[in-house]
Amino acid sequence: MRVEIWSDIACPWCYVGKARFEKALAAFPHRDQVEVVHRSFELDPRRAKDDVTPVLAMLTRKYGMSEAQAQAGEDNLGAQAAAEGLDYRTRGRDHGNTFDMHRLLHFAKEQGRQTALLDALYRANFAEERSVFTEGDERLVELAVAAGLDADAARAVLADPAAHADEVRADEREAAQLGATGVPFFVLDRKYGVSGAQPAEVFTQALTQAWGERSPLTLLDDGGAEACGPDGCAVPQHG
């Protein structure tokens, strides 16, 4: 079974939702037969690369709330994250464009290090004091190395604006086609969707239902064609 997760590094509920999903997956009896694939989604795709702003300022402008309301929301997120065993800085974080991070995540997927890099990016953005937006490519290279990637290879990806850009855009188009208007968005076997950072119990129910309703393989008549199996290959017999 395949689970695809659309998310953005700038999305705090994606950070929390990933932990809740993984809690459910860890207890799922068939977890070793579940493939998890992370897909790209930008919350703010039109933001310029050098446009970095404090999170509170972004929230007050985007949602028309007061700074006190925005801070209360951050405090609530901090408590939700702590309940999942995650560190979360409720003050001093910033917000910016995540496109290069998504490109790097597609590169990491090719290297089998996608989840490790995603965890490193989440931790850096939500728990660490250093910004992932203001220190340039070298900050992302540093995180890529921490996730087990080669520094020069990661640097080359970031230096080429076209590298893995098509994959990011393809993920985003696919999210729109599936009806995802926000993240996190979980798709199980392209049959069930779960939106938002749901409690682990909801993910457990979704995994169980999707697993139980998998369609069995329908074998078409092979017409007696030769095939290879554990005991070897059939040898054509000539009359």
C-alpha positions as CSV (number, residue, x, y, z in Angstrom):
1,M,0.0,0.0,0.0
2,R,1.2,3.5,-0.8
3,V,0.6,6.6,1.3
4,E,1.4,10.0,-0.4
5,I,1.7,13.0,1.8
6,W,1.6,16.5,0.4
7,S,3.2,19.0,2.7
8,D,5.3,22.2,3.0
9,I,8.2,22.9,5.3
10,A,6.7,26.2,6.3
11,C,3.5,24.5,7.5
12,P,3.4,23.8,11.2
13,W,0.4,21.5,11.0
14,C,2.5,19.4,8.5
15,Y,5.2,19.1,11.1
16,V,2.7,18.0,13.7
17,G,0.6,15.9,11.3
18,K,3.7,13.9,10.2
19,A,4.4,12.9,13.8
20,R,0.8,11.8,14.3
21,F,0.7,9.8,11.1
22,E,4.0,8.1,12.0
23,K,2.6,7.2,15.4
24,A,-0.3,5.5,13.8
25,L,1.9,3.8,11.2
26,A,4.3,2.5,13.8
27,A,1.4,0.6,15.5
28,F,-0.1,-0.6,12.2
29,P,0.3,-4.4,11.8
30,H,1.2,-4.1,8.1
31,R,3.6,-1.1,8.4
32,D,6.4,-2.9,6.6
33,Q,4.2,-3.2,3.5
34,V,3.3,0.5,3.5
35,E,5.4,2.8,1.2
36,V,5.4,6.5,2.2
37,V,6.1,9.1,-0.4
38,H,6.3,12.8,0.4
39,R,5.0,15.3,-2.2
40,S,5.6,19.0,-2.7
41,F,3.1,21.7,-1.9
42,E,3.9,25.4,-1.4
43,L,1.8,27.5,0.9
44,D,3.2,30.7,-0.6
45,P,4.4,29.9,-4.1
46,R,4.4,33.5,-5.3
47,R,6.7,34.7,-2.5
48,A,10.1,35.9,-3.8
49,K,13.1,33.9,-2.7
50,D,14.5,36.9,-0.8
51,D,11.2,37.9,0.8
52,V,11.6,36.7,4.4
53,T,9.3,38.0,7.2
54,P,8.7,37.2,10.8
55,V,5.9,34.6,11.3
56,L,3.8,36.9,13.4
57,A,3.9,39.6,10.8
58,M,2.9,37.2,8.1
59,L,0.0,35.8,10.2
60,T,-1.4,39.3,11.1
61,R,-1.2,40.4,7.4
62,K,-2.5,37.2,5.9
63,Y,-5.4,36.5,8.3
64,G,-6.2,40.0,9.6
65,M,-5.6,39.0,13.2
66,S,-4.0,40.9,15.9
67,E,-0.4,40.2,17.0
68,A,-1.8,38.8,20.3
69,Q,-4.1,36.5,18.4
70,A,-1.2,35.3,16.2
71,Q,1.0,34.7,19.2
72,A,-1.8,32.8,21.0
73,G,-2.0,30.6,17.8
74,E,1.7,30.0,17.9
75,D,1.5,29.1,21.6
76,N,-1.2,26.6,20.9
77,L,0.8,25.0,18.1
78,G,3.8,24.8,20.5
79,A,1.6,22.8,22.9
80,Q,0.3,20.6,20.1
81,A,3.8,19.9,19.0
82,A,5.0,19.2,22.5
83,A,2.2,16.6,22.9
84,E,3.8,14.7,20.0
85,G,7.3,14.9,21.4
86,L,8.3,17.7,19.0
87,D,10.3,20.9,19.9
88,Y,8.7,24.1,18.6
89,R,9.9,27.7,19.0
90,T,6.8,29.8,19.6
91,R,8.8,33.1,19.2
92,G,11.3,34.4,16.8
93,R,10.6,32.2,13.8
94,D,10.5,33.6,10.2
95,H,8.7,32.7,7.0
96,G,9.9,32.5,3.4
97,N,9.8,30.7,0.0
98,T,10.3,27.0,0.2
99,F,10.7,26.1,-3.5
100,D,14.4,25.3,-3.3
101,M,13.8,23.0,-0.3
102,H,11.2,21.1,-2.3
103,R,13.7,20.7,-5.1
104,L,16.3,19.4,-2.7
105,L,13.7,17.0,-1.3
106,H,13.2,15.5,-4.7
107,F,16.9,15.1,-5.1
108,A,17.0,13.4,-1.7
109,K,14.2,11.0,-2.8
110,E,16.5,9.8,-5.6
111,Q,19.2,9.1,-3.0
112,G,16.8,7.4,-0.6
113,R,17.2,10.2,2.0
114,Q,13.9,12.1,1.5
115,T,12.5,11.4,4.9
116,A,15.8,12.2,6.7
117,L,16.0,15.6,4.9
118,L,12.4,16.4,5.5
119,D,12.9,15.8,9.2
120,A,16.0,17.9,9.2
121,L,14.2,20.8,7.5
122,Y,11.2,20.6,9.8
123,R,13.5,20.6,12.9
124,A,15.5,23.5,11.6
125,N,12.5,25.6,10.7
126,F,10.4,24.9,13.8
127,A,12.8,24.1,16.6
128,E,16.2,25.7,15.9
129,E,17.2,29.3,16.3
130,R,19.0,29.6,13.0
131,S,16.8,30.5,10.0
132,V,16.4,28.2,7.0
133,F,15.5,31.3,4.9
134,T,18.1,34.0,5.6
135,E,21.5,32.2,5.4
136,G,21.4,31.2,1.7
137,D,22.0,27.9,0.1
138,E,24.8,26.9,2.4
139,R,22.3,26.5,5.3
140,L,20.3,24.1,3.2
141,V,23.5,22.3,2.1
142,E,24.4,21.9,5.8
143,L,21.0,20.3,6.5
144,A,21.4,18.1,3.4
145,V,24.7,16.8,4.7
146,A,23.1,16.1,8.1
147,A,20.5,14.0,6.3
148,G,23.2,11.9,4.6
149,L,23.5,13.7,1.3
150,D,26.7,14.7,-0.5
151,A,27.5,18.4,0.0
152,D,28.7,19.1,-3.5
153,A,25.8,17.3,-5.1
154,A,23.3,19.2,-2.9
155,R,25.1,22.5,-3.8
156,A,24.8,21.7,-7.5
157,V,21.1,21.1,-7.2
158,L,20.5,24.4,-5.5
159,A,22.7,26.3,-7.9
160,D,20.6,25.1,-10.9
161,P,17.1,26.6,-10.7
162,A,15.8,24.0,-13.2
163,A,17.0,21.0,-11.2
164,H,13.9,19.1,-10.0
165,A,11.7,22.1,-10.6
166,D,9.4,20.1,-12.9
167,E,8.9,17.4,-10.2
168,V,7.9,20.1,-7.7
169,R,5.4,21.6,-10.1
170,A,4.1,18.2,-11.1
171,D,3.4,17.4,-7.4
172,E,1.5,20.7,-7.0
173,R,-0.6,20.1,-10.1
174,E,-1.5,16.7,-8.9
175,A,-2.5,18.0,-5.5
176,A,-4.9,20.4,-7.2
177,Q,-6.3,17.6,-9.4
178,L,-6.9,15.6,-6.2
179,G,-8.7,18.5,-4.6
180,A,-6.1,19.4,-2.0
181,T,-6.5,23.1,-1.1
182,G,-4.3,22.9,2.0
183,V,-1.8,20.7,3.7
184,P,-1.0,18.2,5.2
185,F,-2.9,16.1,2.7
186,F,-2.7,12.3,2.9
187,V,-3.7,10.0,0.1
188,L,-3.9,6.3,0.7
189,D,-3.6,4.1,-2.4
190,R,-5.2,6.9,-4.5
191,K,-8.5,5.8,-3.0
192,Y,-8.8,7.6,0.3
193,G,-7.8,11.1,1.4
194,V,-7.2,12.5,4.8
195,S,-6.9,16.3,5.2
196,G,-5.2,18.0,8.1
197,A,-3.2,17.1,11.1
198,Q,-5.7,14.5,12.3
199,P,-5.3,12.6,15.6
200,A,-3.3,9.4,15.3
201,E,-6.6,7.4,15.8
202,V,-8.0,8.8,12.5
203,F,-4.9,7.7,10.7
204,T,-5.1,4.3,12.2
205,Q,-8.7,4.0,11.0
206,A,-7.7,5.2,7.5
207,L,-4.8,2.8,7.2
208,T,-7.0,-0.1,8.4
209,Q,-9.8,0.7,6.0
210,A,-7.5,1.2,3.0
211,W,-5.7,-2.0,3.7
212,G,-8.8,-4.0,4.1
213,E,-10.3,-2.7,0.9
214,R,-7.4,-3.3,-1.4
215,S,-8.5,-4.9,-4.6
216,P,-7.1,-8.4,-5.1
217,L,-5.1,-9.0,-8.2
218,T,-7.2,-10.3,-11.1
219,L,-5.1,-12.7,-13.2
220,L,-6.0,-12.8,-16.8
221,D,-5.7,-16.2,-18.7
222,D,-2.1,-16.5,-19.7
223,G,-3.0,-18.9,-22.5
224,G,-0.5,-21.5,-21.3
225,A,2.4,-19.1,-22.0
226,E,5.8,-20.2,-20.7
227,A,7.1,-18.5,-17.5
228,C,9.9,-18.7,-15.0
229,G,9.3,-19.6,-11.3
230,P,11.1,-20.7,-8.2
231,D,11.8,-24.1,-9.7
232,G,13.2,-22.7,-12.9
233,C,11.9,-21.8,-16.4
234,A,9.6,-23.9,-18.5
235,V,11.4,-25.5,-21.4
236,P,9.4,-25.5,-24.7
237,Q,8.6,-29.0,-25.8
238,H,8.8,-29.7,-29.6
239,G,6.8,-32.6,-31.0
